């Protein structure tokens, strides 16, 4: 079961989800409900007489009649954080934004409250110093597959142990909005570098240059005294391009102008000369 065909990619062509594509190649029947909670669809699912339901990144609310439909009486889900930290739609990006040293995958029972069900299998992994959301997502996907397989085996053997979450320790990781990708130059350089990593590869952290959006797709924080106003561009020195922040310097490594290609900073500067002392942002 997966989402209906949707507009996808830069051209917004209507196309199936990756799950539907894989199922089609493997001759696996596919259900694509617009609303999974519709009574008629629940009856369709009931006809499969399933023992257990597994949910990963489905993106629709699952009502009680769906959650309790399998013979075991519940669905399980792999969430990309160590619950109860980072409940919500964007746990990977928020873990990077928070400066967490580690994250992981939690296999939990699906309940009405988002990501609040008891967990049974937890896999942990450190977050690399330069790791982006895209890179970390790939590693966590592999962890999630292993963790779900282990949980299914435990359920089948009646050895699964569910541990309630401590709601008092819960933090939220809501869906990212347009302003979450904006670089606020009054912030410290280390926080801005984390934001660049958290927004890569999509939607891409950004600032503005002469009113035009400029995406910063990779960057590092530089130590050192910074007396310039936040957002001030300096050329040369510790990096080909440095930007003053509220504390330290941010050195972009990959930049992209609107409608252009991502470019290494040295290549970008050859085609897009910046004046020393120019200001970025509003």
N, C-alpha and C positions, 0 to 999 in steps of 0.2 A: 504494500500500500504506500502510495507516495502522492505528492501534490500534483494537481492537474498541470498540463502544459502551460508554460508562462513565457512572456517575453524575456529573453535572456541576452546577455552580451552587449557589446557596444551598438550593434545594429538593432537590438530589441526584437529579434525575430522570435516568433513563438516556437518553442521547442520543448521536448520532454526533459524531465529532471535526470540527472546522472543515474539515479536508481532505476528509473523507468527504462533508460537506454540499456543498462546492464541486464535488467530482467528480460527485455525483448531479445537481446542476443542469446540469452540462456534459455529461452522458451519458458520463462516463469510467468504465470498469469499476474497481471498488474491491475490494481484497483486505484482509481484517481478521484476520490470524492472532493467535491467543492466544499462540503461541510460534513466532516466525519460524524458529527453528532446527530444527523438526521435519522429518525427511527428506521426508515427503510434500509439505510446502509448498515445499521446495527444488525438487522436481520440477515443481511448478506454475510456479514462477518460471522454471525452465529452458525451459519451453515458450514463453516470450515471446522467447527468443533475443535478449536485450538486449545492446547494445554497452557500456553503462555504467550504473552505479547511482549515484543521488544520494540522500543521507541528510540530513535536517534534523530535529533534535529528535524522533527516533523513539522513544527511551526503552526499547528492548530490546537485549540483547547480540546481536551479529551474529557467528555462528560462521564459521570459515574457509570452509566450503562455500558460504556466502552471500556472503562478502566477495569471493571469487574467481570467482563464477559468471558475471559478464558477460564478453563476448568480450575486452574490454580487460584483464580479470583483476583488477579492483579496483572499489571504490566510492569516491566522494568525498563530503566533508561540509563544510558551512560552520559553523565554530565562532565564537562571539561573543567573541573576544578575540584579542590579538596573541600567538599561540603562540610559545614554550612557557609564557607567563604565563597563569595562571588556567585550567588544565585541570580539567574537571569539569562538574557539572550546573548551577552557578549563577555563571557567569563575570561576568555583568553586575553583579549585586549585589556580588560580591567586589571588582570593580574600583572601585566607588564606596566601599566600606568601606575599601579600602586607600588611598584618596585619590589614585588614579592621575589624571594629567592627561589621558591619552588612552587609548583602547581601539580596537577595530576588529573586523574579520572576517578569519579565516584559512580558506582552502579547503585541505583536507588530504586525504590518502588515509586511509581507515579501516583501522586495524590492531587487533590484539587489545588492546593497552594503550590505555587511554582517552585520546583526544585526543593521541596520541603520534606519529601518522604524519607523514611529510614533507609540507610545505606548498608551494603553488605560486603562489597569488594572495592577496595581503594588502591590505586596505583599512583605512586609519587614520582616526580622527576624534577630535577633542577631546571631553572630557566637560565639559558645562556646569557652572558653579559651583553652580547650584540644580537640576540635572537629576536626576530620579528614575529608578529602574529601569524603570518603565513607559514613561517618555518616551524613555529611551535605547534600550529594546528596540524601539520602533517605528522609530527611525532605523537601528538595526543590521539590522533585518529587510530594509529597503530596500537597504542596502549588500550584504547577503548575497545577495539576488536578483541584483544586478548582478555580483557576484564569481563566483557559480556560472555565470551565463551566459558570462562571459569564460572561465572554466576549461573549460567544455564546448567552446567554440569552439577553444581551444588543443589540447584532446585530439583533436578531430576533424581538426585540421590537423597532428597529430603534432609540435606545437611546445611541448607542456607540459614544464616543467622543475621537477622535484621537489627541494626542499632539505630535508635531514634537520634535525630539531629538535635543539637543544643541551639534552639532558636535565638537565645540571647547572644550568641556569637555570630549570627548571620550577618553577612554584608551583601549588598546588591550590585549586580552588574547589568544594568539596563541596556537596551539596544542603543547603539551609538547614533547620535544625531549629527547634523552638519557642523555645528559649532564645536563638537568634540575634536574635530580634526584641525581646528584653527590653532596656530602657534601664537601664544600670548608672550611677547618678548619680555615682559616684566617678570615672568617665571624664571627660575634658576635653570642654568644650562643642562644640568643632569635630568631635571624633570622634562625639559623640552626634548632631549634625546630619547627619553622613554616614550614620549608621545609620538615621535617619529616612528619608532619601532612598533608601537602599538597600532598605528594606522597603516602599516605597510603589509602587503602591497596595496590594499584597498581599505578605505577610500583615499589614503595618502594624506599625510599632514600637509598643511598649506599656510602660506602667508600671502601678502599682496605686494606687487612691485608696480608702482605707477598705476595703481587701480586694477591691475591684471593679476589673476591668480597665479601663484608660483608654488608648485608642489615640491616638498622636501621629502624625498623617499628614503634617504639614508643620511645619518649625521652622527657626529660624536661630540661629547662635551670636552672642552679644554679648560684646564685650570689656569689661573692667572688673573691679575687685577684687571678690572674692566671699568674705566671711568666714562666711557661713551654712553650716550642715551640708549636704552634698550631698542633694538631693531637697527642700529647703525652698522653698516657694512664696512669692514676693513679688509684690504687685500694684502696678501703676503704675510710673512711672519711664520707662526706655527702651523699655518695651513694656507692653501691658495685663497680661501675665502673664509672669513670669520664674521659672525654676527654677534653683536653685544646683547647680553641678556641681563636680567635682574641680578644674576650672580654668575660670573664667568662668561665664557664664549661658547657659541655653538658653531661647529665647523661642518657645513653640509658636504656630503660626498656624492650624492646623486640628486639632480634637480630636473624639473620638468615644467616648461611653460605651457600655458593653455594651448591645446592643439598640437603640441610638439611631442617629441620622444624623450624618455628618460635619458639623461646624459651624465657622465662623470663630470665633476665640477670643473676640471681643467678644460674639457671639451666645451662645456656650457659657456664658460667665460670667453672662449675664443669666438663663439658665435653670438654671444649676448654680453657685450662689455658692460661692466658695472663700475660706476665711479666710486672711488674710495670716499667714504663718508656718506654714501647714499643711505636712505632710510627705507626699511621694509615695514609693512603693516600699516594700519590706519593711524 
